[in-house]
Amino acid sequence: MPDLQTQNASPRALPNNSYVSLPIVAIVGRPNVGKSSLFNRILGRRHAIVSEVSGTTRDRLISEVEWDDRRFILIDTGGLESKPEGPIRERVQEQADMAVADADVIIFLTDVTEGLTVNDLAAVERLRRSLKPVILAVNKVDNEAREFSASEFYQLGLQEPLLISAYHNLGVYPLMDQVLALLPTPPEVAEDWDQEGESESSDLKIAIIGRTNVGKSMLMNSILGQERSIVTPEAGTTRDALDTYMSYDGHDVTLIDTAGMRRRGLVQRGIEKFSVIRAVNAVGRSDITLLIIDATELATAQDSHIAGLAWEMCRGLVVVVNKWDLAEDGSRYAQQVTADQIREKIHFMSYVPIVFTSALHGRGIDPLMRTVLELHQERSRFVPARELQYVMARALSSHSPPPVKGHSRERVYFSRLRQVGVNPPTFLFTVDKPWLVHFSYERYLENQIRTNFGFDHTHLKLVFKKA
């Protein structure tokens, strides 16, 4: 079977670096054709539940992946059915339709062992109406007899079928070559600096995220000074990520209001599930993320999870304790105690600024926006290489890299340090053996940069590269 290849290399998981709005690739098809197996194969690890039972995947699964230096969001959907039976299967169809609507590229997966079915024909008609690029993949083709049987899928009228076996990792790389060819061209990242070393100005994008019913939309309206988002006591009103443009103190700002995020086990099927996907993408395309916390229910595990999402994406983060007017004690001492409790919960980001507001009464809005602008200015700071070299030399002389356990005779030698990016501030260390840099020594170097250059409230990204 010359058209089928076995690929031993696996794609890399998405690294923790700066994000842009990522294109979306959706895997669709009728139930039990192997969509989750293909999702796992592309992702490079077992993520989706794979089962012989039809309709196992009811909720969409989403993951950010990188393949051949191209990043995108991959969505696994429930099976497409022409006549779904029961409310659960109807919601599954709703999810699949929404995934198709937002996708940039669609992989339509079929099953050679069951042959061409009526549901396949109906699904193709639905996909044609979407006017999206569709790649036809015939799954479970792992021998010559099945390769011959796959010819019937030409009747679907799509491009030449790609023969794959997700389970055996056959034909997946040719499939992904076509996917990458159809993805939108990624925007080029500007590397120009002005005389003071700061990046060229652009709109400041602020994502407003948090659990359901913590006052995100009301806070957005309070910032805008007008009712832009629908505000209601009912949890989960906002389903889409809404972009609103404004100017504040001479700065162009884009506010992104998102749907509330529930704990994973509580996310309902259907529209709410997809709204979480859009909220995740909104964080990815923001510069600063506002994590809204209810003053009457402080620092839950889900708040910590959402903060971790912003940390993984290297976004700037401000914790906003909303509804402070409902607190029993609104004194400054109570604010300090509350801030300490929050920092204990998000100990991995203890440096984040915390602001107290009452969106209902418009209190704390100006201090919040000033904090956002100060954080953005800090994230845009650029340090000259000469100053960094001096700090690195002093740090190395004060505390040299310790020998790594199991490599007692090997040490790491640092030769250069320079800043290669902003938002987040990104620092490149040139070393002889990057793999020997211990995480504790990386933390030490990060603290030296923070202390010497005033990076007090932002995430720093440190990269160690071989000379």
C-alpha positions as CSV (number, residue, x, y, z in Angstrom):
1,M,0.0,0.0,0.0
2,P,2.3,2.8,-1.2
3,D,-0.1,5.7,-0.2
4,L,-0.1,4.7,3.4
5,Q,2.9,5.5,5.6
6,T,3.9,4.8,9.2
7,Q,5.2,7.8,11.0
8,N,7.2,7.2,14.2
9,A,7.6,10.9,15.1
10,S,4.9,12.5,17.2
11,P,3.8,16.1,17.2
12,R,4.8,18.3,20.1
13,A,2.4,19.5,22.7
14,L,1.8,23.2,22.5
15,P,4.6,25.1,24.3
16,N,4.0,27.8,26.9
17,N,4.7,30.9,24.8
18,S,2.8,33.9,23.5
19,Y,-0.5,33.1,21.9
20,V,-2.4,34.6,19.0
21,S,-6.0,33.9,17.9
22,L,-5.5,30.3,16.7
23,P,-7.2,28.7,13.7
24,I,-9.6,25.8,14.5
25,V,-9.6,22.3,13.0
26,A,-12.7,20.2,13.6
27,I,-13.0,16.4,13.2
28,V,-16.5,15.5,12.3
29,G,-18.2,12.3,11.1
30,R,-20.9,9.9,12.0
31,P,-20.6,8.0,15.3
32,N,-17.9,5.3,15.8
33,V,-15.8,6.1,12.8
34,G,-12.7,6.7,14.9
35,K,-12.8,10.5,15.4
36,S,-11.4,10.2,19.0
37,S,-8.6,7.9,17.8
38,L,-7.6,10.4,15.2
39,F,-7.8,13.3,17.7
40,N,-5.4,11.4,20.0
41,R,-3.1,10.6,17.2
42,I,-2.8,14.2,16.1
43,L,-2.5,15.4,19.7
44,G,0.3,12.9,20.3
45,R,-1.2,11.5,23.6
46,R,-4.2,9.7,24.8
47,H,-6.7,12.4,25.6
48,A,-10.1,11.5,24.2
49,I,-11.9,8.3,25.5
50,V,-11.8,5.7,22.8
51,S,-14.4,3.0,22.9
52,E,-16.2,0.5,20.6
53,V,-19.6,1.9,21.9
54,S,-21.2,4.2,19.4
55,G,-21.6,7.8,20.6
56,T,-19.0,7.7,23.4
57,T,-17.9,11.3,22.7
58,R,-20.9,13.5,23.7
59,D,-19.0,16.6,24.6
60,R,-16.5,18.2,22.3
61,L,-12.9,17.9,23.3
62,I,-10.5,20.7,22.6
63,S,-6.7,21.0,22.7
64,E,-4.1,23.4,21.4
65,V,-1.5,21.5,19.4
66,E,1.6,22.3,17.3
67,W,2.4,20.4,14.2
68,D,5.4,21.3,12.0
69,D,5.7,24.7,13.7
70,R,2.0,25.5,13.0
71,R,-0.3,26.0,16.0
72,F,-4.0,25.4,15.9
73,I,-7.0,24.4,18.1
74,L,-8.2,20.8,17.5
75,I,-11.8,19.9,18.3
76,D,-13.2,16.4,18.5
77,T,-16.9,16.3,18.1
78,G,-19.8,13.9,18.7
79,G,-21.1,11.9,15.8
80,L,-23.2,13.5,13.1
81,E,-26.6,11.9,12.6
82,S,-29.3,12.8,10.2
83,K,-32.1,11.8,12.7
84,P,-30.8,11.9,16.2
85,E,-33.0,10.1,18.8
86,G,-33.4,11.7,22.2
87,P,-32.4,15.0,23.8
88,I,-28.8,14.0,24.4
89,R,-28.1,13.1,20.8
90,E,-29.9,16.3,19.7
91,R,-27.5,18.3,21.8
92,V,-24.6,16.4,20.3
93,Q,-25.7,17.5,16.9
94,E,-26.0,21.1,18.1
95,Q,-22.4,20.9,19.3
96,A,-21.1,19.4,16.1
97,D,-22.9,22.1,14.0
98,M,-21.3,24.9,16.2
99,A,-17.9,23.3,15.8
100,V,-18.4,23.3,12.0
101,A,-19.5,26.9,12.1
102,D,-16.4,28.1,13.8
103,A,-13.9,25.8,12.1
104,D,-11.3,27.0,9.6
105,V,-10.7,23.5,8.3
106,I,-12.9,20.4,8.6
107,I,-11.7,16.8,8.6
108,F,-14.7,14.6,7.5
109,L,-13.9,11.1,8.8
110,T,-15.6,8.0,7.4
111,D,-15.2,4.2,8.1
112,V,-14.1,1.8,5.4
113,T,-15.3,-1.2,7.3
114,E,-18.9,0.0,7.3
115,G,-18.7,1.5,3.8
116,L,-20.6,4.5,2.5
117,T,-23.8,5.1,4.4
118,V,-26.9,7.3,4.2
119,N,-25.6,9.3,7.2
120,D,-22.3,10.0,5.3
121,L,-24.3,11.4,2.4
122,A,-26.4,13.6,4.7
123,A,-23.3,14.8,6.5
124,V,-21.6,15.9,3.3
125,E,-24.6,18.0,2.3
126,R,-24.5,19.7,5.7
127,L,-20.8,20.4,5.3
128,R,-21.2,21.7,1.8
129,R,-23.6,24.3,3.1
130,S,-21.0,25.5,5.6
131,L,-18.7,26.6,2.7
132,K,-15.7,25.6,4.7
133,P,-12.7,23.6,3.4
134,V,-13.4,19.9,3.9
135,I,-10.8,17.1,3.8
136,L,-12.3,13.6,3.3
137,A,-10.4,10.9,5.3
138,V,-11.3,7.2,5.1
139,N,-10.3,5.6,8.4
140,K,-9.4,2.0,9.3
141,V,-7.6,1.3,6.0
142,D,-4.9,-1.0,7.2
143,N,-4.6,-3.6,4.4
144,E,-4.9,-3.8,0.6
145,A,-8.4,-5.2,0.6
146,R,-9.7,-2.2,2.6
147,E,-7.7,0.1,0.4
148,F,-9.6,-1.3,-2.6
149,S,-13.0,-1.0,-0.8
150,A,-12.3,2.7,-0.1
151,S,-12.9,3.6,-3.7
152,E,-16.7,3.9,-3.1
153,F,-16.2,7.1,-1.1
154,Y,-15.4,8.9,-4.4
155,Q,-19.2,9.1,-4.7
156,L,-19.3,11.8,-2.0
157,G,-18.0,14.3,-4.6
158,L,-15.3,15.7,-2.4
159,Q,-11.6,15.7,-3.2
160,E,-9.6,12.4,-3.5
161,P,-10.1,10.5,-0.2
162,L,-7.1,10.2,2.0
163,L,-6.7,6.6,3.3
164,I,-5.7,6.5,6.9
165,S,-5.6,4.2,10.0
166,A,-5.6,6.4,13.1
167,Y,-5.1,3.4,15.3
168,H,-2.0,2.2,13.4
169,N,-0.7,5.7,12.6
170,L,-1.0,5.2,8.9
171,G,-1.4,8.1,6.5
172,V,-1.8,10.7,9.3
173,Y,1.1,12.9,8.2
174,P,-0.2,13.2,4.6
175,L,-3.6,14.2,6.1
176,M,-2.0,16.8,8.3
177,D,0.0,18.2,5.3
178,Q,-3.4,19.0,3.7
179,V,-4.7,20.5,6.9
180,L,-1.8,22.8,7.3
181,A,-2.0,23.8,3.6
182,L,-5.6,25.0,4.2
183,L,-5.1,26.8,7.4
184,P,-5.1,30.6,7.3
185,T,-1.6,32.2,7.0
186,P,-0.4,33.1,10.5
187,P,0.2,36.8,11.1
188,E,3.9,37.9,11.2
189,V,5.2,39.0,14.5
190,A,6.8,42.4,14.4
191,E,10.4,42.5,15.8
192,D,11.0,46.3,15.4
193,W,11.8,48.4,18.4
194,D,11.6,52.1,18.9
195,Q,14.4,54.2,20.4
196,E,13.5,53.3,23.9
197,G,13.3,49.6,23.1
198,E,9.6,49.2,23.4
199,S,7.4,47.4,20.8
200,E,5.3,49.3,18.4
201,S,2.0,50.4,20.0
202,S,-1.2,48.5,19.3
203,D,-4.6,48.0,20.8
204,L,-4.5,46.7,24.4
205,K,-6.7,43.6,24.5
206,I,-8.3,42.7,27.8
207,A,-10.2,39.5,28.4
208,I,-12.7,39.3,31.2
209,I,-13.0,35.8,32.6
210,G,-14.2,34.0,35.7
211,R,-16.8,31.6,37.0
212,T,-20.4,32.0,36.2
213,N,-22.4,34.8,37.8
214,V,-19.5,36.7,39.3
215,G,-20.4,40.0,37.6
216,K,-18.2,39.9,34.4
217,S,-20.7,41.6,32.1
218,M,-21.7,44.2,34.7
219,L,-18.0,45.0,35.3
220,M,-17.6,45.4,31.5
221,N,-20.6,47.8,31.4
222,S,-19.2,49.7,34.3
223,I,-15.8,50.1,32.6
224,L,-17.6,51.3,29.4
225,G,-20.0,53.5,31.2
226,Q,-22.9,52.1,29.2
227,E,-24.8,48.8,28.9
228,R,-23.0,46.9,26.2
229,S,-23.4,43.3,27.5
230,I,-26.7,41.8,28.7
231,V,-26.7,41.8,32.5
232,T,-29.0,39.4,34.4
233,P,-28.9,37.5,37.8
234,E,-29.2,34.2,35.8
235,A,-25.8,32.4,35.7
236,G,-24.4,31.8,32.2
237,T,-26.1,34.6,30.2
238,T,-23.1,35.4,28.1
239,R,-22.4,32.6,25.6
240,D,-20.0,34.2,23.1
241,A,-16.8,36.2,23.6
242,L,-17.9,39.8,22.9
243,D,-15.4,42.4,21.6
244,T,-15.9,46.1,22.5
245,Y,-13.6,48.9,21.5
246,M,-13.0,51.9,23.7
247,S,-10.4,54.5,24.6
248,Y,-9.1,55.0,28.1
249,D,-6.6,57.7,29.1
250,G,-5.4,57.9,25.5
251,H,-5.0,54.2,25.1
252,D,-7.0,52.1,22.5
253,V,-8.5,49.2,24.4
254,T,-10.4,46.1,23.2
255,L,-12.6,44.5,26.0
256,I,-13.4,40.8,25.5
257,D,-16.3,39.7,27.6
258,T,-16.6,35.9,27.9
259,A,-18.9,33.2,29.1
260,G,-18.5,31.9,32.7
261,M,-16.3,28.9,33.2
262,R,-17.7,26.1,35.3
263,R,-15.7,23.3,36.9
264,R,-15.1,20.7,34.1
265,G,-17.6,18.1,35.5
266,L,-20.3,20.8,35.7
267,V,-20.0,22.1,32.2
268,Q,-23.3,21.4,30.5
269,R,-23.6,20.0,27.0
270,G,-24.5,22.1,24.1
271,I,-24.1,25.9,23.9
272,E,-22.4,26.3,27.3
273,K,-19.7,23.8,26.4
274,F,-18.8,25.6,23.3
275,S,-18.8,29.0,25.1
276,V,-16.0,27.7,27.3
277,I,-14.0,26.9,24.2
278,R,-14.4,30.5,23.0
279,A,-13.5,31.8,26.4
280,V,-10.2,29.8,26.3
281,N,-9.5,31.3,22.9
282,A,-10.3,34.8,24.2
283,V,-7.6,34.4,26.8
284,G,-5.2,33.4,24.2
285,R,-5.7,36.5,22.1
286,S,-5.6,38.9,25.0
287,D,-2.7,40.9,26.4
288,I,-4.2,41.2,29.9
289,T,-6.7,38.8,31.6
290,L,-9.0,40.0,34.3
291,L,-9.9,37.1,36.6
292,I,-13.2,38.1,38.3
293,I,-13.8,36.6,41.8
294,D,-17.0,37.0,43.8
295,A,-16.2,38.6,47.1
296,T,-18.8,36.4,48.8
297,E,-17.1,33.2,47.6
298,L,-13.4,33.8,47.5
299,A,-10.7,31.9,45.7
300,T,-12.2,28.6,44.8
301,A,-10.3,25.7,43.1
302,Q,-11.9,26.8,39.8
303,D,-10.5,30.3,40.2
304,S,-7.0,28.8,40.6
305,H,-7.6,26.7,37.5
306,I,-8.6,29.7,35.5
307,A,-5.5,31.6,36.8
308,G,-3.4,28.6,35.7
309,L,-4.9,28.9,32.2
310,A,-3.7,32.6,31.9
311,W,-0.3,31.5,33.4
312,E,0.2,28.7,30.8
313,M,-0.6,31.2,28.0
314,C,1.8,33.8,29.5
315,R,-1.0,36.4,29.7
316,G,-0.8,39.3,32.1
317,L,-3.2,38.7,35.0
318,V,-5.1,41.0,37.3
319,V,-7.4,39.5,40.0
320,V,-10.6,41.5,40.5
321,V,-12.5,40.9,43.7
322,N,-16.0,42.1,42.6
323,K,-19.1,42.7,44.7
324,W,-16.9,44.1,47.5
325,D,-19.9,46.1,48.6
326,L,-21.4,42.8,49.9
327,A,-18.4,42.1,52.1
328,E,-19.2,42.1,55.8
329,D,-16.0,44.1,56.5
330,G,-14.9,46.5,53.8
331,S,-11.9,47.9,55.6
332,R,-8.4,48.0,54.2
333,Y,-7.3,45.4,56.7
334,A,-10.0,43.1,55.4
335,Q,-8.8,43.7,51.8
336,Q,-5.3,42.7,52.9
337,V,-6.5,39.5,54.5
338,T,-8.5,38.7,51.4
339,A,-5.6,39.4,49.1
340,D,-3.4,37.0,51.2
341,Q,-6.0,34.3,50.9
342,I,-6.2,34.7,47.2
343,R,-2.4,34.7,46.8
344,E,-2.2,31.5,48.8
345,K,-4.6,29.8,46.4
346,I,-2.7,31.0,43.3
347,H,0.7,30.6,44.9
348,F,2.3,30.0,41.5
349,M,1.4,33.6,40.5
350,S,1.8,35.3,43.9
351,Y,3.0,38.4,42.0
352,V,-0.3,39.3,40.4
353,P,-2.0,42.6,41.4
354,I,-5.4,42.4,43.2
355,V,-8.0,45.1,42.8
356,F,-11.3,45.4,44.7
357,T,-14.4,46.6,42.9
358,S,-18.2,46.9,43.0
359,A,-19.3,46.9,39.4
360,L,-22.9,47.5,40.5
361,H,-22.0,50.8,42.1
362,G,-19.1,51.7,39.8
363,R,-16.5,51.6,42.5
364,G,-12.8,50.7,42.0
365,I,-13.0,51.0,38.2
366,D,-10.4,53.7,37.8
367,P,-7.9,52.0,40.1
368,L,-8.5,48.8,38.1
369,M,-7.8,50.4,34.7
370,R,-4.7,52.2,36.0
371,T,-3.4,48.8,37.3
372,V,-4.1,47.3,33.9
373,L,-2.2,50.0,32.1
374,E,0.8,49.8,34.5
375,L,0.9,46.0,34.1
376,H,0.8,46.4,30.3
377,Q,3.7,49.0,30.5
378,E,5.7,46.5,32.6
379,R,5.1,43.7,30.1
380,S,6.3,46.0,27.3
381,R,9.6,46.9,29.0
382,F,12.8,46.1,27.2
383,V,16.1,45.7,29.0
384,P,19.4,46.4,27.1
385,A,21.7,43.4,26.6
386,R,24.6,45.0,28.5
387,E,22.6,45.4,31.7
388,L,21.4,41.8,31.4
389,Q,24.9,40.5,31.0
390,Y,26.0,42.4,34.1
391,V,23.2,41.0,36.2
392,M,23.8,37.4,34.9
393,A,27.5,37.6,35.7
394,R,26.7,38.9,39.2
395,A,24.1,36.1,39.7
396,L,26.5,33.4,38.5
397,S,29.3,34.6,40.8
398,S,26.9,34.8,43.8
399,H,25.4,31.4,43.2
400,S,26.9,29.2,40.5
401,P,24.7,26.4,38.9
402,P,24.8,23.3,41.1
403,P,25.7,19.9,39.6
404,V,22.5,18.0,38.6
405,K,21.7,14.8,40.3
406,G,22.9,11.9,38.1
407,H,25.3,14.3,36.4
408,S,27.7,15.0,39.2
409,R,30.7,15.8,36.9
410,E,28.7,18.0,34.6
411,R,27.8,21.7,35.1
412,V,26.0,24.2,33.0
413,Y,28.0,27.1,31.6
414,F,26.2,30.3,30.7
415,S,27.6,32.5,28.0
416,R,25.0,35.1,27.0
417,L,21.7,36.6,28.1
418,R,19.5,38.9,26.1
419,Q,15.8,39.9,25.9
420,V,14.1,38.6,22.7
421,G,10.5,39.6,23.2
422,V,7.9,41.5,25.2
423,N,4.4,40.9,26.3
424,P,5.5,38.6,27.9
425,P,9.1,39.7,28.6
426,T,11.1,36.9,27.1
427,F,14.7,36.3,28.0
428,L,17.1,34.0,26.1
429,F,20.0,32.3,27.9
430,T,22.7,30.8,25.8
431,V,24.1,27.8,27.6
432,D,26.2,24.7,26.7
433,K,23.8,22.1,28.1
434,P,20.2,23.5,28.4
435,W,18.9,20.1,29.6
436,L,20.9,20.4,32.8
437,V,19.3,23.7,34.0
438,H,17.4,22.7,37.1
439,F,14.0,24.4,37.7
440,S,15.1,25.7,41.0
441,Y,18.1,27.5,39.4
442,E,15.7,28.8,36.7
443,R,13.6,30.3,39.4
444,Y,16.7,31.9,41.0
445,L,17.6,33.5,37.7
446,E,14.0,34.7,37.2
447,N,14.0,36.3,40.6
448,Q,17.3,38.1,39.8
449,I,15.8,39.6,36.7
450,R,12.7,40.6,38.6
451,T,14.6,42.3,41.4
452,N,17.0,44.2,39.2
453,F,14.6,45.5,36.6
454,G,11.3,45.9,38.4
455,F,9.3,43.1,36.8
456,D,7.0,42.9,39.9
457,H,3.7,41.9,38.5
458,T,4.2,40.1,35.2
459,H,4.9,36.6,34.0
460,L,8.5,36.2,32.7
461,K,9.4,33.7,30.1
462,L,12.9,32.2,30.3
463,V,14.3,30.2,27.4
464,F,17.6,28.2,27.6
465,K,19.2,27.5,24.2
466,K,22.4,25.7,23.3
467,A,25.1,27.9,21.9
